[in-house]
Amino acid sequence: HSNLWVEIISGAYEIATGDDGIHADEDLMIKGGTIDITECYEGLEGTHISINGGSITLVAKDDGINSAGGNDDSGLGGRDDMNFGKPGGHGGGMMSAGNGTIVISGGTLRITSSGDGIDANGSFEMTGGDVIITGPTVGDTATLDYDTTAVISGGTFIGTGASGMAQTFSESKQGLISIKVGNCTAGTTIIVKDKDGNEIINHSPELNFAVVIVSSPKMEKGQSYTVSVGEDSESIEAN
């Protein structure tokens, strides 16, 4: 915990806590190292969070990554229905927009959260890295939650979670597929293949889920991909 900023360049960290795993009132910067947060309230928290390296695994009782907020009451209120299949589709937030930022440009992140997977009280940007979110299973939290914008232009993103408050990216510069899949049990396999049958995504979430959000540099906007969730398959055009 820092009242100013935290910068992690290297090292190995094993953390278990009843509060935040790593907290900075201002900037939290992770550039390398191996971080394993086995128990926490919120995993990574700061006003401005940047991750461009390292290997991070965390299990959170509330949000996995949270910018500009402490206990932000993420389990209260709700959002309207949304056009979930297209970037920009989301309901109206219950809070005013914050000035927090989350930027992921590298590294690997494995987030398991009972609250929001990534909660940007402000904006979220992903330009690289490898992110897997096994998100919330209850309807008043979301795999991805942001106030203003969420843009993906690089890296691989796989997110699953509940559907009641689901948001997808507001803008994508590579292929993005966001779908509601009903109620799927933990261990159900998600597979994405291109038109030639090449496998791009193969993932089996460890928690129940009703939403799938996937994006990869191997996916192109406007191209169709075969998405299989368990025994069900469908051809879907990437946004």
C-alpha angles and dihedrals in degrees: 000000000000130000087211123021141331126209121185116190103164144337137090121277130188111187134180119170144148091232133037117335094218120002134182123175089212124012126006112190124182115186102159147335134089117281122187115181106183098176133014145127094241121003108213121008134175140122091255118022124187125179119183102152147004135070116276128185120174142167115201134187088209128008121358095210121009129181122200101356144085116195093354096181090245090166094062132086125000147237134246122255114285144206091247100175097069133057111263093032111133141117127254115285121238095225134056116260116273130209097238122124136203118192123180115186102154147351130070125279129190110185127184111181140171089200127039114329093218117009113187111186085197122004139345126204129181120189100158146346133080118279128182118179121189093191140193123309097205124084101240096063132058143213089233124022126174140156105214118006140349115192128181120193102153146010131048120289124187117174133170133174147108122336105214097088099016122158129183129199115297090218135016129191092186132039114304130181122187119177142163110229105182119244112333124182125235112277095033106143122237115202128180119191132180125231091275093054095254112151113237102166130026115168138150112197117219093220134054114271143186100183133057124194117180134170131166139169084241090064123081128205112252094022122115122237133187109241117194122189108182107311095340120093133181138170110241130182114232116236 
